[in-house]
Amino acid sequence: MCGIVGYIGSRNALPIAVEALKRLEYRGYDSSGCALIHAGELQIYKKTGKIVELERSLPEPNKCSGTVAIAHTRWATHGEPNERNAHPQVDCSGTIAIVHNGIIENFKLLKQQLEKLGHEYVSDTDTEVLAHLIEQFQTTEPSLEDAVREALKKVEGTYGLVVLSQNDPDKLIAVRKGSPLIIGIGDHEHFLASDVSAIVIHTKQVIYLQDDEICVVRRDNFEITNMQRESVEPQVSLVDWDISAIEKGEYKHFMLKEIFEQPITVDNAFRGRIDEHNGSSRLGGMNLRPTELRKIRRIHLIACGTSYHAALIGKYMIEDMARIPVHAEYASEYRYRSPIIDEETLVFVISQSGETADTLAALREAQAKGAPVLGITNVVGSTIARESNGGSYIHAGSEIGVASTKAFTSQVTILFLLAVLLGRQRNFSTTLGLDYIRELQQIPAKIERILQQNEHIRGIAASIKDCQNALYLGRGINFPVGLEGALKLKEISYIHAEGYPAAEMKHGPIALIDEAMPVVVIATQDPLYEKVQTNLQEVRSRKARLITIATEGDAEVRNLSEHVIYIPQTMQNLQPLLTVIPLQLLAYHVADLKGLDVDQPRNLAKSVTVE
């Protein structure tokens, strides 16, 4: 979950490393640090808080210049956020520095063994053990890379690791196991990062390290080997990114920019995947023939967080449109409960980053049980993209805000296309298929209309920003939208919020309702509309502050509600793509009005690469 950067070349390394680190701050912002070789000596600088604090603490450039550096922004796992626990971590001699993303599961045992050999520790981190372990093996191994290789043979856990040594200043050692690490190829210079967004401004040629690969990176070349010292042929990928995708532009926060990008990103998700002739969709990346898809009798959708809410919506869509039983599962629980999988089960894993540790573990568990596993992800070259048997990219572009918005709607779009494809193979006509996909093509314009209510929604946010609790209610396919709306409010405004099926309110949550509590109800015109109207009356009679998401033209809910946000009419199975937009904006404006750091909420990181 932390951010890693490395540079080796001919330019001054530190400004490059710090600037790259800023682009990774969404991956961790408890503390940050950097190490470089200056005048033949290893220098370490560390600071708690945001990267700007580290930047302010650096000495004058002539006192900290060099052409090789590593840097890190931390999301704490072992050891509280402070300078002592910040990375880089060093060995006893102070000549080896490492930055690490992941968890060393057997660090306590290794620490005890190394202490008996005279090693002394200054931090509470699991990472520091790696520095001492490499130091220990340098006494017997001929090179730094061999010492790293032998040290890691003793390690149980996950790591994206970069090593810099004062005694070997013309190389960096990069190793990956379970945590992403990327090599950027420049002109007589090379870059290292845990996320391509850190280095895309410098190069678009990258190599995604695979598990158990070790790369020795020099200024003019690099060499990749595996743990058995066998040479590995690198696979160079071209990053097709517009630099503006990782800039805020005119927007105050990345989250707001990404909310407003959704007309484009939803269109990107379905563009080229519509089959109007057959009233269906094309998802060629699934690598499954139509005959294989027809044999599927059940589907598992596995994900975490916001992606899990997309999976729940996918469950409603697929079961309704294709009549196939669907289980939406938390990835963190999936592999521990011995899921029932057979040759008629199709598994999808859903992850924006393609690196979510729990989701990746679930993928491997399902594959071990013989199921075909398909990925729905945003990042080309990610681990899930490489290890799955096929799948679909959502094409949402870089998402920097920690609270996911555009990736969510793009995931839902792909799941809708999947439901159309499976439905056409089974039970509905070309005409109905055409109705679905033509309505999908209208969704971007309808999202635009909702976004025009931005200022209206900000006014509603101002009226509830000081509340302590909130309740989100929905029914049917909009129940998961309520969960997502509550999650967004929790993530960035720190207001306690819960999502419930509206009818379940009477089974407990109604006890919490009073005149101080906002209750957000999704009350669109669909087959459950009359039922939700009853729930609105129940909330109103208890004097709650009722905020209703309603269909345009519905005057009845206005008489019941303190505030109404209208969305355009659409088919029931497409409503989540519209009903979620006001909830994203509401959460954003509440957090912004409270003066909070919207893009980097406390205790959260964008890509959860540890279990």
N, C-alpha and C positions, 0 to 999 in steps of 0.2 A: 504494500500500500504506500510505501515511501517512494520518493523520486530520486533517481540516480543520474548523474552526469559525469562524463569524462572527456578530456580533450588532450590530444598530443599532436603537435605540429610545429610551425615556425612562428605563429603569432603569440601575443601575450595571452596566456591561457585563462587567467582568472576572470577578466571581464566576460569572456565567452561562457565560462562555466556558470557564473552568477546569473547572467542573462538567461541561459538555458534553464537554470534552476527555477527562475520566476515562472517559466512556462509549465513547470511541473508542480507548482505550489498547491494546486488542487489535489495532489496525491498525498500531501502531508504538510502540516504547517505548525507542528508543536515546537520544532526547533530546526536549525539548519547549520551546515558547516561546509568547509572546503579544506583541501590540502593541496599544496603545490611544492615543487622543488625550486627554491630560490637560492642562487649562489651556492649550489651544491648541497643545500640543507633542506630537510623536510620542514615545512611550516604548516601549522594547523590553526584554523580560525573557526570558532563555533559560537552560536548565540541561540537563546531561546526566543520563541515567538516567530513572527513573519520574517521572510527573507530580507526585507528592508532593514531589519535590525542587524542582520549579519553584514549587509552592505555598508551600513553606517560605521560598523566597528572595524572595518578593514583599514590598514595603514596606507600611507601614500603609495602610489603605484611603483615608485622606484625601490620601495622596500618589500614589495611582494609581487615581483614580476617573475615569470618563468614560462616555459613553453609546454609544460605538462601539468595537469591538475585533475582532481576529482572533487565532486561536490554531492551534497545530499540534503534533501528536505524530509523530515521525519514525521511519521505518525506512530506514536509510542505503542509498543506492545510490552516488552520487558523493560521495566524501569520508567519512572515518571519523567515527564518532559523537563529537562534541565540541561545545562551546558555539559555536565559530566557525562550524561547519557547520550548526548547528541553525537552524530557521526560527522566526520570520520572517527573511527576508533583506531587506536595504535597499540603496538606491542610494547614489551618492557623497555626495549632500547630506544623507542621513539623514532625508528627508521622505517617501519612498515605501517602504512595507513590503509584502511579499507572502508568502503561504503557498502551497505548490505540492505537488501529488501528480502523479507521472508522470516522464517522462524527456525532456529536450531533447536530441535526437540530434545536432544541429549546433551544440552550445554552444561547442565549441572554436573553430570558425570565427567565430562571433558574438563570442566573447570577444576574439579577436585584432583584429577590426574595431573593436570598442569601445575597446580599449586604445590604438589609434592615434588615437582621438578624445579621449584623455585620461582615460578611465575607469580607476579603480584598484579592485582586488578584494581582499577580505579572507578569502574562504572558498574551499574546493575544490569547491563544489557547482555543478551545472549551473543550479540555480534562481537564483543570484545574477545570472546573465547576464540573466534576464528583468527584474529590477529596474532594471538599468542600461539595458537596451533601452527600457523604458517611459520612463525619465528622458530618454533621448536624443530620443524622439519628442515629449515634452512641449514641447520647444523650438519645434516646428512645428505641433502640433495644438491645436485650440481647447479641448478638454476632456480630462479624464482618461480617459474611456471611449474617445475617439478615439485617444489615445496608446496605450492597451492594444490596441485593434483593429489599428492599424498595426504595432505591435511584433510581434504574433502572426502577422502575414502573413510575417514573416521566419523564423518558427520551424518546425522540423521535429521532430515528436515528439508526445508526449501530455501533457495537463495537465488537472487540476482546479485552478483558480487563483482566489485572492481577493486583491484589491488595496485597500490603505488609504493615503490620502495626507493628510499634515498640511495641505496647502494646499487640500484639498477634503474637509473633515471630516464632511460631512453625507451621505456616500454610501459604499457599498462596490461594487466592481466584481467580478463573478463570471463566469468563463468556463470552458467545458468542451470538451474534445476527448479522448475516449478514457478519461477518468477521471471517476468519478461525482461529481456535485455537485447538492445539493438545496437548494431555497429553502423555508423554513418561514414560513407566513403567520400573524402574530399580530395583536393589537389595538394599533395604533399602534407596532408593532415587527416586525422581520423577523429571521430566523435563516438561517444558511448552514451546511451540513455535508456531509461526504462520505458520511455514513451516517445514515439516518433515526433510528437508535437514540440519537443525540446530542441530538436536539431533540424527540422525541416527548413528553417530559414537559411541554413548553411549548405544543405545537400538534400537531394531527393533520391540518392542511391543508398539503399540500406540493406543490411543482412539481419534477419531475425535468428538469433542464436537458438539452437534446439537444446533440450535437456541434456545434461552431461557433456556439453561441449565447452572447451576451453579455448579462448582466443588470446593470442599474444599480439598486441596492437602496438605498432611502431609508427613513426612519422610517415614513412613511405610504403609500408606494407603491413600485412597482417597474416597470421597463420592460425587456422582452426584445427584442433585435434579433439579426439574424444578421450575418455578416461583411460583407455587402453593405449594411448599415445598414437593411435591411427589417424592419419590425415583425413580431413573432411573437406569435400569440395563445396565451397560457399555458393549459396543461391542468392544472387543479387536481385532485389525487388526495387521497382520504381514507385516512389510515393507520388500519387497524383492528387496533390493538395494545392489549393489556392491559399496563399499566406494569409489573406484576409479572413479565412475561416477561423484562425486562432487569434484574431484581434477583436476587440469590443466595438470598434467603430464609433458610431454616434450614441451607442447605448451605455447606460450607467453601469450595468452589470452584464456578464455573460449570460446569466439565466434569462434576463429580459430579452436579450438578443436572440437566444435560442427558442424562446416561446414564440417570438415574432417570425422566426424562420420556418415554422411548421407548415404553412401553405406550400412552401418549396420542398421541404423534406418529405412530407406525405406524398407529394407528386413524384419525387425521386424514387420513393419506395415502390410505387406501382408502375412507373413509366417503363415501357418495354415488356411488361409482364401481363398485358391484357390481350386476350384472344377473343376479339369480337365475333369472328366467324363462327366460333363454337360456343359463344356465351360462357367463356371459362377464363382461366388464367394460365400463365406459363411460369413454372418454377423449375427450370431445367437444372439448376444447381443441386437439386435434391438427389440426383443420380439414382433415381428409382423409376423403373419402367411402369407404365399404367397398369400392367398385369400385377406387378408387385404391390402397387398402392391399393388395388382392389382387394388384395388378400388381407389387408390390415383390419383387425377386429377391435383394437383398442389403441389409444394414443396416450402417452405420458408427456406432459409439458413441465419442464423442470427449470426453476429459476430462483432468484433471490430479489428481495426488495421490490423496487418499481417493476422490474422485469417479471416478477411473480404476479403482480397485479395484471400485467399484460397477458400472462398465461391464463389467469382466471377468466379474463374476457375471451381469450381464445377458446377456452372450454365451452362457454356459452355459445359462441359462434359455430364451432364445429359440430357440437351435439345437435344444435337446431338445424343447421344447413346440410350436414352430411349424415346425421343419425349414427355417429360412431361414439361409443363411450370414451370420455376423456378424463384423465386424472391430472389436475394441476398440483404440483408438488413443490415444497420448499427443498431446494438443493441441499441445504445443510442437514436435512433429516433423511433424505432419500436413500443414501447408501448405508445408513445405519439401521434401517428397518427391514432389510432383506426384501426388496420389492419383487412382486410377482411379474416376471417377464418371460415371454415365450416368443416363438417365431412369428406370431401374429400381432406382436406389439411393436409399435413405432414410437421412438423416443425423440423428442426435440429438447435441446438445451438452449436457453435464451439468456444472452448476456451482452450488454452494450459493449464492454471492453473486450470480450472474448478471453479474459484472463481471470475471471472470478473463481477463486480457489474452490469453493464448495461446488459450484456448477461444473467445474472441470473434473472434480472427483466423482460427481454423479455420472458424468459422461463415461468415465472409465469403468465405473461399476456396471452401468447398463451394457457397455460393450463386452465386458467380461462375461455377462450372462447371455450373450449372443444376440442382443437386439441391434438393429441398425439405428444409429444415433445421428441425427441431423442437427446442425447448429443454426441459430438465428442470431447474428452478431453484426456489429458495426465496423469492426476493425479487420482489414485485410492483413493476413499474416499472423493473426493472433493464434494462441494455442488452440482454442476451440475450433477456429477455422481450419487449422492444420490437422487436428486429430479426429474431427467428426467425419462421418462417411459421406457427407454432402451437406447441403443446406442453402441458406439465402442470406446475402448481405442486405442490411436495411438502408444503406446509402444515406445516412443522416448527416455525414460530415463530422468533423471534430466537435465533441460536446465537452466543454470546459467546466461549466457550472456543475458543482457536486450533485445538486438535486436534479435528477434527470427529467427532461421535458420532451424535447423533440425525439429522442431515442425511443421513448415510450410510445408515442403516436406512430412512429415508423414500425415498431415491433407489432403493434395492433394491426397496422395495415397489412403487413406480411401474413399475419395469422388470418386475416379476412380473406386474402387471396388463396391461402391454403384451404379455408373452409369452402370457398367457391369451387376450387379444383376438385376436392373430395366430394362435394355435393353433386357436381355435374357427373361424376363417375358413378354415382349411386342413385339419386332419387329425384333430382329436379331437372326441368326442361331447359332447352336453349334459351327460350324466352325469359324464364325467371333468371337464368344466369346473366343474360344481357341487362336485365333490370338492375341486378346487383352491381355489375361492374360500371354501368353508366352512372348510377348514383354515386359510386366511389369516385368517379372522375369529377363529380361536382363538389366533393368534400373540400379541396383546397380553397375554393372561392367562398365556401360557407365558413371556413375557419377565418378567412379575412374579415368577414362581416362581424364575427364575434370579437376579433381583435380591435375593431373600431370602437368597442365599448370600454377600452382600457381605462379611460379617465373615470367613467361611471363606476367601474369595479374598484378603482383606487379610492373613491369616495366611500364605498362600502367598507373597504379595508380600514379606513380611518376610524370608522365607527366601532370596530371590534378589536383594534390593535391592543387594547389594554385588558382584554379578557384573559382568564386563566385556563379555561377549558372550552372545547368546542366539540360538537357532535355532527357527524356526516352520515346521511341516510340515503339509501338508494334501494331499488328493487330490481330483480332480474339482472340483465347484463350491466345495469348501471350501479349495482351494488359494489363490484370491484372498483368502479370509478370513485365511489365514496371512500373506499379504502385508500386509494391513491391520493385523493384530495386531502384526507386527514394526514397521510404520511408527509406530504409536501409542507403542510402547516407546521408539523412537528419538526421536520428537518431544519427549516431555516428560520422559523420565528420562535421556536422553543415553547410554543403553547401546546399544552396537552390536548390532543384531539384523538377521537376514536371514530372508526367507520363501522356501520352496522347495516344489515338488511333492515329496511324500514319497519317491517312487521315484528322484528325482534326487539324493537325499542321497548315494548310492553313487558318484556321478560327480563328486566333489570335496569337498562340505561335510563329509562324514563324517570327513575328516582333522582337522577342528577340534574334534571332540568329545572331551571328557575329563570327569573327575569333577567339574570346577568349572562346566561349562556347563549351564545350563537348556535343555532342549529341549521346546518346547510342541507337542504333536501333537493335531490334530483327528481323533479316531477314532470318529466316530459310526456307528451301524448303518445302512449303505446298501450298494449293490452292490459297493463297493470295500472294505468292512470287512475282509475276510480279507487283502487286500493290505496294508492299513495295519497289521494285526496283525503281519505279517512285519517291517514297518519299525519297529514298537515293539520287537520282539525285537532288531533290529540296534542300536538306540539303547541299550537296556538292557545288552546285552553289552559295551558300551564305557563303562559306569558313568556315563552322563550322568544329570543330575537331571531325570527325566522328569515332565512335567506334562501330563496328558491331559484333553482335552475329550471326554466320552463320553455316550452315551445312557443315560437312567435305566434301572436294572435290569441294566446290564452289569457283572457282578461280575468278569469275566475280566480287564479292564484294570486293576483295582485291584491285582492280584498283580504286575503289570508296572511300576506307576507309583509314584513317590514321592508324588505328589498327583493327585487326580482331581476334576474339576469336572463335575457332571452337568447335562445339559440335557434337557428333555422330548422325547419322540418327536414327529417331524413328517415331512412329505413331504420328499424329498431336495432339491427345488428351493426349499424354504422354509427349509432348515437354516441358511443364512448369517444370517438374521435372529435366530437363537438363538445360534449358535456364536460370533458376534462379541461378544456381551455380556460373557462372562467375560474376553475379551481386552482389552476396553476397561477393565473394572474392574481387571484385573491391572496394566495400564500406569499407570492413575491412582494406585493405591495404592503402587506402587513409587516413582513420582515424589514423592508426598506424604510417604512415609516417609523419603525422601532429603532432605526439606526444600526441594524445588525449587518454583519458581513454575509451578504446573500450568497456569494459564490463559494465561500469557504466556511461553512457552518462548523461550530465547535464539535470536536470529537469524531468528525466524519472525514472520510477520504473518498475520492472518486472511484478508484479501482480497488476492490477488496481482494487482494492477492494472498491473504493469509486466512487460515481457518479460524 
